[in-house]
Amino acid sequence: MVPSHEITGAVTAVGEDVSRFRVNDRVSVGVIVNSCGECGPCRAGMQQYCTQGVVEAYNARDYDGSVTYGGYSRSIVVREAFVHSVPDGIELPRSAPLL
């Protein structure tokens, strides 16, 4: 595990419920990669206060038990709500500090 949460790159795969992103889209991800999405704070857009506990990008366990290894990983699985588009005019490495 290498601590890093400012992740940028291209989408390599999407799940069947993903509607906002497609393969090869340029994206970025902050420190949160998952939350329950159902508790009061999550429904209010305050996922950092998720009553089930948020899943962070590094040194955490997702709800399925998998481990998150940080932004230097070859890949990472992120819930769509925590993925952000990066405009074509911004270089991916330069977009990371914006997170």
N, C-alpha and C positions, 0 to 999 in steps of 0.2 A: 504494500500500500504506500503510495506517494501522495501526501496531502496536496490537493489542488482542487479548486472548485470552479475556476473560471474556464469553462469548457467551450470550445468552438469546433465546428467541423461540418460535415455533410451527413445527412440522413442516409443510412444504409439499408434500413428496413422499417416498415410501419405495420402496426397491428391492424386488425380488421375494424376496430372502432375509431381509428385515427382519421380525422377529417381535415385538419389544418395543414398537414405536411405530407410531402411526397419524397420518394427516394431522390437523392442528390440535392435537396433543398439545403441552403446554407443556414446553419442554426447555431445558437448558443444556449448554454444552460448555466444557471447559477448554483448556489449551494444546495438547494432543495430539489430532490429528484422524484419524491413521491410523498403523498399524505393520504389519509383515509378518504378524503373527498366527501364525507357524509356527515361529520360532526358539525356543530354550530359554527365554530371558527372557520372550518374549511368552506362551508357554504357561504360564509360572509367574506370570503376572499382573504382570510387571515390564517393561511395554512401553517404559518410558523408557530401557531398556538394549537395545532391539531391535538385533540385529546387522546388519540392513539399513538401520537409521536410522529414527527416528520422523519423521513428518510433522507439523510444528507448524502452528498456526492462522494464522500470518502469516509472510510473507516466506520461504516454503518451496516446494519442488516436491514434488507427490505422485508416487507411483510411475508414474502415467500421463503425467507431464510437466506437468500443469496446475499453476498457481501458486495459493498461498493468499494472500489479501489482508487477512486480519484480521477482527476482530469488527465493524467498521463497514461491512463489505460488505453488499450487499442480500441475498445468500444465500451459503451455504457447504455443501459436501458433506463429510459426516463419517461415518466408519465407526460402525456401531451401538454397538460396544463403548465408544466414547468419548462417548456421549450420555447425559445424566442427566435423569430426570423432575424437574419442578418442581411441588411440591404446589400445589393451588388456593389455599391460604391465604397463599401468599408472592407478593408482587408481583414480576414478572420483573426489573425493574431492581434490586430489593433482593437478589435471589438471586445476581446476578453475582459480588459479592465473596466469596461462599462457595466459589467455585471456586479 
